Amino acid sequence: MRCPLPASKRSVSRVPGWWWCLAAVAAFLLTTAGVRSAVPLRDAFPGGAKLEYYLLHRGEYDVLLVGNSLIYRAIIPALFDARMAEHGYPIRSYNFGFSGMRAFETDHLVRFLARSGDLPPHVFLGPGPFDPHIEPWERRTHRAVAWHSPRQTVAALRTVWRPQEPWPERARLAADHSLLFSRWLTRFGDGGRILGAVVEGGEATAAELEVLSRTSGYEGLEGLDRRPIRARHRRFLRRQKQFLAAVARNSRRRHVNRLTAMNLERLAGLGAFVRRTGSRPVLLISPNKARLAGFTPDGAGETLLLNFDDPVRYPRLFDLDMRFDSSHLNRRGAEIYTRLVADAFAAGLAREGD
């Protein structure tokens, strides 16, 4: 028996279904890339105003100092420049330090600056915190999302899996970094920031730029009326004996643990990248608790190493009257340290024939 209904003349699509899946993925990635490009610069990196100022004046600086608060709170550009001039090197420096900057953030920022234009002739790299653990409060911050690019996420995951951590802890850390990467990729939750930037401009204020023009990025801890900073200073005053004991113990040990060595190795690799751009990298280790006293130039590769975390060579930097807390120098200590860094850098330039 024949079917009384006429056969349909519509043609069936011959495009495989997986092509549509690929097209959907490509559209998603293009959309997220467009959204990422719309995120205001001040939210793409910590201390966006400092970055905006530098990009406006990058041609005026010969030395860039990148690192955590051990650089941010300790290197005074005006004194550094004056001391270098005394050695016959007229330069201008810019303190690009941020509180709590990790080695991953340092790498992320330096590579961004290299992509956006030439780096200055000299780039100082300061090692940040070496712990891949993400604190509960940190998981919700925009700053933690900002540096979880594909390159930095892969580096963080390698750091997670190599130390001797229990497997459940490794899995949790890997999940934390993967979640932050997914937020970086999709910019989930950034709609308000992007809309605010479109409406308000999202640029640094005139007051912020004026302060940066005057300080070249340095900010000491004295005078900052913040409760955590005051509490840290009071705690140091109560535990000065413990600080001296820790410094003496670490100095005798002169051992760099594996996780720290991995991150220092990563910074040495960043130094090699800086060298390929035509700039001179300098690995600067600030005085802390002598945990890195045993790190030698061999571990820095071809990067010039200036290691001040050594109470044997630089005992004055570990005196109690030079300290604001167990990790940071006070203003007097920062002035002495800045001049020492300039002296060591000038000596390094002289050895290299510059």
C-alpha positions in Angstrom: 0.0 0.0 0.0 1.4 3.4 -1.0 1.6 6.3 1.4 -0.9 8.9 0.2 1.2 11.8 1.6 3.7 13.4 -0.8 7.4 13.0 0.1 9.0 16.1 1.6 11.4 18.0 -0.6 13.3 19.8 2.2 17.0 18.9 2.3 18.5 17.6 5.5 21.6 19.5 6.8 24.8 17.6 6.1 26.9 19.6 8.6 28.0 17.1 11.3 26.8 17.8 14.8 30.3 18.2 16.2 30.9 21.2 13.9 28.1 23.0 15.7 29.7 22.1 19.1 33.0 23.6 17.9 31.2 26.7 16.6 29.5 27.1 20.0 32.8 26.7 21.9 34.5 29.2 19.5 31.7 31.7 20.0 32.0 31.3 23.8 35.8 31.8 23.8 35.5 34.9 21.6 32.8 36.4 23.8 34.8 35.8 27.0 37.9 37.3 25.3 35.9 40.4 24.5 34.6 40.6 28.1 38.2 40.2 29.4 39.4 43.1 27.2 36.6 45.3 28.7 37.7 44.8 32.3 39.2 48.1 33.5 43.0 48.1 33.8 42.9 48.9 37.5 41.0 45.6 38.1 43.2 43.5 35.8 46.2 43.8 38.1 46.8 44.7 41.8 47.3 48.4 42.3 45.8 49.4 39.0 46.6 53.1 39.6 50.3 52.3 39.9 50.2 50.4 36.6 48.3 53.2 34.9 50.8 55.8 36.0 53.8 53.7 34.9 52.3 53.1 31.4 51.9 56.9 31.1 55.5 57.6 32.1 57.3 54.3 31.2 59.8 56.1 29.0 61.1 58.2 31.9 62.4 55.2 34.0 65.5 53.2 33.7 64.9 50.7 36.6 61.7 48.9 37.5 61.4 47.1 40.8 58.8 44.4 40.9 57.9 42.3 43.9 56.0 42.0 47.1 56.0 44.3 50.2 59.6 43.5 50.9 60.3 45.8 47.9 57.2 48.0 48.1 57.9 49.0 51.7 61.7 49.0 51.6 63.1 50.5 48.3 62.9 54.3 48.2 63.4 55.4 44.6 64.6 58.9 45.4 67.4 57.6 47.6 68.2 54.8 45.2 68.5 57.3 42.3 70.7 59.6 44.3 73.0 56.9 45.4 73.4 55.5 41.9 74.2 59.0 40.7 77.0 59.1 43.3 78.4 56.0 41.6 78.2 57.6 38.2 75.0 56.1 37.0 72.3 58.8 36.6 69.0 56.8 36.5 65.4 57.0 37.5 63.7 54.1 39.3 60.1 53.1 39.8 58.9 50.9 42.7 56.3 48.5 41.3 55.9 46.5 44.4 52.6 45.3 45.8 51.7 43.8 49.2 51.5 40.0 49.1 52.6 39.7 45.5 53.2 36.1 44.6 55.9 34.8 42.2 53.0 34.0 39.8 51.8 37.6 39.9 55.3 38.9 39.3 55.6 36.7 36.2 52.2 37.8 35.0 52.8 41.5 35.4 56.3 41.5 33.8 55.1 39.6 30.8 52.1 42.0 30.4 54.5 45.0 30.5 56.7 43.3 27.9 53.7 42.8 25.6 52.5 46.3 26.0 55.8 47.9 25.2 59.5 47.9 25.9 60.7 47.1 29.4 63.2 49.5 31.0 66.9 48.7 30.8 66.9 47.1 34.2 64.2 45.0 35.9 64.5 44.0 39.5 62.5 40.8 40.4 61.7 40.2 44.1 60.4 36.7 45.1 57.0 36.7 46.6 55.2 34.2 48.8 56.1 30.7 47.8 53.0 28.9 49.2 50.5 27.7 46.6 47.7 27.5 49.2 44.7 29.8 48.5 43.2 31.1 51.7 39.4 30.9 52.1 39.1 34.7 52.0 41.4 34.9 49.0 39.3 32.7 46.8 36.6 35.4 46.6 39.0 38.3 45.7 39.3 39.7 42.2 43.1 39.9 42.6 43.3 36.1 42.9 41.3 35.7 39.7 43.4 38.3 37.9 46.7 36.4 37.8 45.1 33.0 36.9 45.9 33.1 33.2 46.6 29.8 31.5 50.3 30.2 31.9 50.2 31.0 35.6 47.5 28.4 36.4 49.6 25.7 34.9 52.6 26.9 36.9 50.5 26.9 40.1 49.3 23.4 39.5 52.8 22.1 38.9 53.7 23.7 42.3 50.8 22.0 43.9 51.6 18.5 42.8 55.3 18.4 43.3 55.6 19.1 47.1 54.9 16.3 49.5 51.3 17.2 50.3 48.7 14.6 51.2 46.6 13.6 48.2 43.3 15.1 49.5 45.1 18.5 50.1 46.6 18.4 46.6 43.2 17.7 45.1 41.7 20.6 47.0 44.5 23.0 45.9 44.2 21.9 42.3 40.4 22.5 42.5 41.0 26.0 44.0 43.3 27.0 41.2 41.1 25.5 38.5 38.1 27.3 39.8 40.0 30.6 39.8 41.1 29.9 36.2 37.5 29.3 35.2 36.6 32.7 36.7 39.5 34.3 34.8 38.3 32.7 31.6 34.7 33.7 31.9 35.0 36.8 34.0 32.0 35.6 35.9 30.8 38.3 38.3 32.7 41.1 36.6 29.6 42.7 34.9 29.3 45.4 37.5 33.0 46.3 37.3 32.8 46.6 33.5 29.6 48.6 33.6 31.1 50.9 36.2 34.2 51.4 34.1 32.1 52.3 31.0 30.0 54.8 33.1 32.7 56.3 35.3 35.8 55.8 33.1 37.7 53.5 35.6 40.9 55.6 35.4 43.2 56.6 38.2 42.3 59.8 40.0 44.4 63.0 39.8 45.2 62.6 43.5 46.5 59.0 43.0 48.7 60.1 40.1 50.1 63.0 42.1 51.1 60.7 44.9 52.8 58.3 42.5 54.6 61.2 40.8 56.0 62.3 44.2 56.8 58.8 45.6 57.6 56.8 42.4 55.6 53.9 44.0 57.2 53.7 47.5 55.0 53.6 50.6 56.4 52.9 54.1 54.5 51.2 56.9 54.9 54.0 59.4 51.9 56.3 59.6 49.5 53.8 58.0 46.5 53.8 60.3 45.3 50.3 59.6 44.5 47.9 62.3 46.2 44.8 60.9 49.4 46.8 60.4 49.4 48.2 63.9 48.6 44.8 65.4 51.5 43.2 63.5 53.9 45.9 64.9 52.7 45.4 68.5 53.1 41.6 68.0 56.7 42.1 66.8 57.5 44.2 69.9 56.3 41.4 72.1 58.2 38.7 70.2 61.5 40.2 69.4 63.5 37.4 71.1 61.6 34.8 69.0 62.5 36.8 65.9 66.2 36.9 66.7 66.2 33.2 67.5 64.5 32.4 64.2 67.1 34.5 62.3 70.0 32.8 64.1 68.5 29.3 63.4 67.8 30.0 59.7 71.2 31.5 59.2 73.0 28.4 60.6 70.8 26.1 58.5 71.4 28.0 55.3 69.0 25.6 53.6 66.4 26.4 50.9 63.4 24.1 51.0 62.2 22.5 47.8 59.1 24.6 47.3 61.0 27.8 47.8 63.8 26.5 45.4 61.1 25.8 42.8 59.7 29.3 42.9 63.2 30.9 42.9 63.9 28.8 39.8 60.7 30.1 38.3 61.9 33.7 38.9 65.3 32.8 37.4 63.3 31.7 34.3 61.5 35.0 34.3 64.9 36.6 34.4 65.9 34.8 31.2 62.7 36.1 29.6 63.6 39.6 30.6 67.0 39.2 29.2 65.6 38.0 25.8 63.6 41.3 25.6 66.9 43.2 25.8 66.7 44.3 29.4 69.0 43.3 32.3 67.2 41.3 35.0 68.2 41.4 38.7 67.0 39.0 41.3 66.6 40.9 44.5 66.2 39.0 47.8 65.3 41.4 50.6 66.1 40.9 54.3 63.4 38.9 56.0 64.1 36.1 58.5 67.3 34.7 56.8 65.3 31.8 55.2 67.0 32.5 51.9 70.5 33.1 53.2 71.7 29.9 51.5 70.4 30.8 48.0 73.5 31.3 45.9 74.2 32.9 42.5 74.3 29.3 41.0 70.5 29.0 41.5 69.9 32.3 39.7 71.3 31.2 36.4 72.7 34.1 34.4 70.5 36.6 36.3 72.4 39.0 38.6 71.6 38.0 42.2 71.6 40.5 45.1 70.8 38.5 48.3 70.4 40.6 51.4 68.6 37.9 53.5 71.9 37.1 55.1 72.6 38.3 58.7 76.2 37.3 58.4 76.9 39.7 55.5 74.4 42.3 56.4 73.9 42.2 60.2 72.6 45.8 60.5 69.5 44.9 58.5 68.5 42.4 61.2 68.9 44.7 64.2 65.7 45.3 66.1 65.9 49.0 65.7 65.8 48.6 61.9 62.6 46.6 61.9 58.9 47.5 61.8 57.9 43.9 62.2 59.5 40.4 61.6 59.3 40.8 57.8 59.6 44.5 57.1 62.1 47.3 57.7 61.1 50.6 59.2 61.9 53.9 57.5 65.4 54.0 59.0 66.1 50.4 57.9 64.6 51.1 54.4 67.0 54.0 53.9 70.0 51.9 54.8 68.8 49.0 52.7 68.1 51.2 49.7 71.6 52.5 49.7 73.1 49.0 50.1 71.0 47.8 47.1 72.3 50.7 45.0 75.9 50.0 46.1 75.6 46.4 45.2 73.9 47.1 41.9 76.5 49.7 40.9 79.2 47.2 41.7 77.5 44.6 39.5 77.2 47.1 36.6 80.9 47.9 37.0 81.8 44.2 36.9 79.8 43.8 33.7 81.6 46.8 32.2 78.6 49.1 32.0 
